[in-house]
Amino acid sequence: MEMPVQEEISTKTPAWDSENLASNPHAVDDKASRVEAMFSSIARKYDLNNRLHSFWQDQIWRQHTVEAANLTGNDVVFDIACGTGDLAMAFSRVGVKPVVGIDFTQAMLDIAVAKATNADLQIEYRLGDAMALDVPDCSADIVSIAFGIRNVQDPNKALAEFYRILKPGGRLVVLEFSTPQNSLIRMFNNIYTKHIMPITATLIAQDTSGAYKYLPRSVEAFSDAQLLAQEIESVGFESIDQFPQTFGVCTITRGIKSFT
């Protein structure tokens, strides 16, 4: 798929800094190119940081996302913003064929391909844009996206694309960070994600893109699970269900494409 031409973010300056994070990072006009530069910078240590900073819960969350998809045994799965392939691999490991992973960043896809090859899993990976998928209408039984919808330039446009490519009765499953409802847990989560994780993750990744400054700010500006459910419903999905994970630090949202 031919990718849209975007303004290049210089590798000599951070993709995210205090100035463009002072306001809502999701409203930045060149968010897409900044996100791509960010993920290219942190790709090599992305999995390690995910494991360490989720206390190894991230793989459990992904497994729960697979379970929430209500697999039938004959499903076609498209995992969007697949990153290094963890969720696509979780689907493949339970016997789903075919699984197609699509991501915006080639550096992440390179790692995903290597991981699938090493694990002897048959997963097709493609470079693509969640807002303009090179996928025919009504092609998928399941569309999944883990920790990716908030990174899309226009999430509603991506959700509409997910609806388009799903078959009637197909399921959308979205795993995304959310705000814990318990005030004490929310306080500790804020301390951890805003003050501890950005420092340790940046050191581990040796990152200069500002990725782990962007992460807590992007979550803060996009962490209302109820609002996400409403946005999913607004593009046509029905029977919206939500499943909070680990005290609500993230939430799985499932919607079904109507048969009419």
Backbone hydrogen bonds, N-H to C=O, Kabsch-Sander energy under -0.5 kcal/mol:
donor,donor_aa,acceptor,acceptor_aa,energy
10,S,8,E,-0.6
13,T,10,S,-1.0
15,A,209,S,-0.6
16,W,209,S,-2.4
21,L,17,D,-1.3
22,A,18,S,-0.6
22,A,19,E,-0.7
27,A,24,N,-1.7
28,V,25,P,-1.1
31,K,28,V,-1.6
34,R,30,D,-1.8
35,V,31,K,-2.8
36,E,32,A,-2.3
37,A,33,S,-2.1
38,M,34,R,-2.4
39,F,35,V,-2.6
40,S,36,E,-2.1
41,S,37,A,-1.6
42,I,38,M,-1.7
43,A,39,F,-1.0
45,K,42,I,-0.8
46,Y,42,I,-0.6
46,Y,43,A,-1.1
49,N,45,K,-2.4
50,N,46,Y,-2.3
51,R,47,D,-2.5
52,L,48,L,-2.6
53,H,49,N,-2.5
54,S,50,N,-1.1
55,F,52,L,-0.9
56,W,51,R,-2.9
57,Q,54,S,-1.2
61,W,57,Q,-2.5
62,R,58,D,-1.9
63,Q,59,Q,-2.1
64,H,60,I,-2.4
65,T,61,W,-1.7
66,V,62,R,-2.1
67,E,63,Q,-2.1
68,A,64,H,-2.2
69,A,65,T,-0.9
69,A,66,V,-0.8
70,N,67,E,-1.5
77,V,75,D,-0.6
77,V,98,P,-2.2
78,F,142,I,-2.4
79,D,77,V,-0.5
79,D,100,V,-3.1
80,I,78,F,-0.7
80,I,144,S,-3.2
81,A,102,I,-1.4
82,C,79,D,-0.5
82,C,102,I,-1.9
85,G,82,C,-2.3
89,M,85,G,-2.5
90,A,86,D,-1.8
91,F,87,L,-2.1
92,S,88,A,-2.2
93,R,89,M,-2.5
94,V,90,A,-0.7
94,V,91,F,-0.8
95,G,92,S,-1.7
96,V,91,F,-1.7
99,V,122,Q,-0.5
100,V,77,V,-2.7
101,G,124,E,-3.1
102,I,79,D,-2.7
103,D,126,R,-2.0
106,Q,104,F,-0.5
108,M,105,T,-0.5
109,L,105,T,-1.8
110,D,106,Q,-2.5
111,I,107,A,-1.1
112,A,108,M,-2.1
113,V,109,L,-2.7
114,A,110,D,-1.7
115,K,111,I,-2.4
116,A,112,A,-2.4
117,T,113,V,-2.3
118,N,114,A,-2.4
119,A,115,K,-1.8
120,D,117,T,-1.1
121,L,116,A,-2.7
123,I,121,L,-1.2
124,E,99,V,-2.3
125,Y,123,I,-0.5
126,R,101,G,-2.8
128,G,103,D,-2.6
128,G,126,R,-0.5
129,D,132,A,-0.5
132,A,129,D,-1.8
135,V,133,L,-1.9
138,C,164,R,-2.3
139,S,136,P,-0.7
139,S,165,I,-2.1
140,A,165,I,-3.0
141,D,76,V,-2.2
142,I,76,V,-2.1
143,V,171,R,-2.4
144,S,78,F,-2.4
145,I,173,V,-1.8
146,A,80,I,-0.5
147,F,145,I,-0.5
147,F,175,L,-3.9
151,N,148,G,-1.3
152,V,148,G,-0.5
152,V,149,I,-1.0
157,K,154,D,-0.6
158,A,154,D,-1.7
159,L,155,P,-2.7
160,A,156,N,-2.0
161,E,157,K,-1.6
162,F,158,A,-2.4
163,Y,159,L,-2.1
164,R,160,A,-2.2
165,I,161,E,-2.2
166,L,162,F,-1.1
167,K,140,A,-3.2
169,G,257,K,-2.3
170,G,167,K,-2.8
171,R,141,D,-2.6
172,L,255,G,-3.0
173,V,143,V,-2.5
174,V,253,T,-2.8
175,L,145,I,-2.5
175,L,173,V,-0.5
176,E,174,V,-0.6
176,E,251,T,-2.0
178,S,249,V,-2.2
179,T,223,S,-1.5
186,R,182,N,-2.7
187,M,183,S,-2.0
188,F,184,L,-2.1
189,N,185,I,-2.7
190,N,186,R,-2.3
191,I,187,M,-2.1
192,Y,188,F,-2.4
193,T,189,N,-3.0
194,K,190,N,-2.2
195,H,191,I,-1.7
196,I,191,I,-1.0
196,I,192,Y,-0.9
197,M,192,Y,-3.2
199,I,196,I,-0.7
200,T,196,I,-2.1
201,A,197,M,-2.8
202,T,198,P,-1.2
203,L,199,I,-1.9
204,I,200,T,-2.3
205,A,201,A,-2.5
206,Q,202,T,-1.1
207,D,202,T,-1.7
213,K,210,G,-1.4
214,Y,210,G,-2.1
215,L,211,A,-2.2
217,R,213,K,-1.1
218,S,214,Y,-3.4
219,V,215,L,-2.2
220,E,216,P,-2.4
221,A,217,R,-1.7
222,F,219,V,-1.2
223,S,220,E,-0.5
225,A,223,S,-1.0
228,L,224,D,-2.1
229,A,225,A,-2.2
230,Q,226,Q,-1.9
231,E,227,L,-2.2
232,I,228,L,-2.4
233,E,229,A,-2.2
234,S,230,Q,-1.9
235,V,231,E,-0.9
235,V,232,I,-0.6
236,G,233,E,-1.6
237,F,232,I,-1.4
238,E,256,I,-3.1
241,D,254,R,-2.4
243,F,252,I,-2.7
245,Q,250,C,-3.2
248,G,245,Q,-0.7
249,V,245,Q,-1.1
249,V,246,T,-1.3
250,C,245,Q,-1.3
251,T,176,E,-3.0
252,I,243,F,-2.0
253,T,174,V,-2.8
253,T,251,T,-0.5
254,R,241,D,-3.1
255,G,172,L,-2.1
256,I,238,E,-2.5
257,K,170,G,-2.7
258,S,236,G,-0.5
